[in-house]
Amino acid sequence: MSKAFRLKFLLAGVAIVFVAVLLAETLIVKVQTTYVRKEPKFYSAAVASLKAGENVTQIASQAGWFKIRTAKGIEGWIHSSAVQTKSFTLAALDKSLKTQTTAEEVALAGKGFNKQVEDEYKARHKGVSFAEVDRMLKMMVKPEELRKFLEEGRLGDFGGAR
């Protein structure tokens, strides 16, 4: 191989890597906790867990699922409802406008809440216990229990409507 050919081959490789990096989309987790799954199914084994505000890189997509890579290099599948495209700083004509947000605000906004709305709701409903809400947030369903439920009910992949 000539030196010129090797140089062109190297430059082509660098260009391919550069384009791949540009096409990779950064996503941000918008729910409190979610799992990276081995396969694109809710009942698939979890290979890692992610918290609100964490960034992941989208590698591929399939029927409502994203194949992703975490900051630690773990690859797997995450449902599209748990993430959103990472936002960048907004340009504003009025410099007094807030143009950036925290990961916590993004996660709350994804659920229709923000800190101000939550505080106002609690202020209007003094004396109301949120213990049941907190209890529900802590509930966990194991993938094998979900799979059994779907199989017995012939739902999803097991014969029911999709």
Stockholm file with secondary structure:
# STOCKHOLM 1.0

chainA/1-162         MSKAFRLKFLLAGVAIVFVAVLLAETLIVKVQTTYVRKEPKFYSAAVASLKAGENVTQIASQAGWFKIRTAKGIEGWIHSSAVQTKSFTLAALDKSLKTQTTAEEVALAGKGFNKQVEDEYKARHKGVSFAEVDRMLKMMVKPEELRKFLEEGRLGDFGGAR
#=GR chainA/1-162 SS CCHHHHHHHHHHHHHHHHHHHHHCEEEEECSSEEEEESSSSTTSCEEEEEETTCEEEEEEEETTEEEEEETTCCEEEEEGGGEEECCCCCCCSSTTSCCCCCHHHHHHHHTTCCHHHHHHHHHHTTTCCCHHHHHHHHCCCCHHHHHHHHHHTTCGGGSSCC
#=GC SS_cons         CCHHHHHHHHHHHHHHHHHHHHHCEEEEECSSEEEEESSSSTTSCEEEEEETTCEEEEEEEETTEEEEEETTCCEEEEEGGGEEECCCCCCCSSTTSCCCCCHHHHHHHHTTCCHHHHHHHHHHTTTCCCHHHHHHHHCCCCHHHHHHHHHHTTCGGGSSCC
//
